[in-house]
Amino acid sequence: MRPKLVIGCLCLLAFCVSRLPAAPDQTHTVRIGYCGTIRQIDDVKAAGFDYIELRTSEVAALSDADYAQLAAKLKQTGLPVLATYLFIPANIKLTGPSVDKEQQMNYVRMALDRVSRLGARVVALGSGPARQYPEGFPKQQAYEQFVEFCKRLGPEARARNITIAVEPLRPEESNLIQSLAEGLDLVAAVNDPNIQLNLDYYQFEMVKEDPADILRAGDHIRHVHMANPTGRVFPLRWEEYNYGPLFANLRKIGYAREMSIEGATTDFTKEAPQSIAFLRMALARQP
């Protein structure tokens, strides 16, 4: 082949390659978000988060006009709402002698309607005060009430393309479902594909749970809340805490969903981008 023809072919090949879409970034597939309030939307967007995790109960409490304004605000900023948290308010009891099933489901339908229209596909169910059973009330009865509530909740979530991620809570926050292992038993008892688990790393570490429980939970873990357990603050540096077992086990189960920072900071503008960068590094870190 003539030299000029070869050069011409190479140039054409280079041009064609340059027109191809860029290869996707393979360094991290987990999306990093922030658990925040409606008033924080602009700050969360400016910090570089992939999404915001709004408070379900805050969204549910809005007037119709304020909800429409929120939807317009999110559309304008282009910040997705992939998940929501703080689902059931304290005045709607899920266990104990004052359970009102009609009240529960009226709220559930309205709240899920609203957050699903904002784009949420996961709703974290912590709601410690709502699921806390009173002293003297039988624990087994409270557990059965919570299972029965989740069985009613599953079809409502499925109809809106939402997965409910039940969050185990430390004893200081709830006396029901306090570990990932207990959460797994709950998921088995409910037996609904739309009732799964949220791994809150702060809660997980506070009860000193076995890291191997993450492997046992496997694909049942549909969402993660993240913080530096020392002080429940923004995670910023690898050496500040023993994060290794968490990220190693998330890699082993192939976790590739969302991870929301749920922690405190005294300097959001400075620490939010730093925390995002740290989490992306930790997720891509090789053993």
PyMOL commands that set and color helices and strands:
alter all, ss='L'
color gray80, all
select helices_A, chain A and resi 3-19+38-47+56-60+64-77+101-118+128-131+139-159+180-190+201-206+212-220+238-240+244-252+268-284
alter helices_A, ss='H'
color red, helices_A
select strands_A, chain A and resi 31-35+51-55+83-85+122-125+163-166+195-200+221-226+258-261
alter strands_A, ss='S'
color yellow, strands_A
deselect
rebuild
show_as cartoon
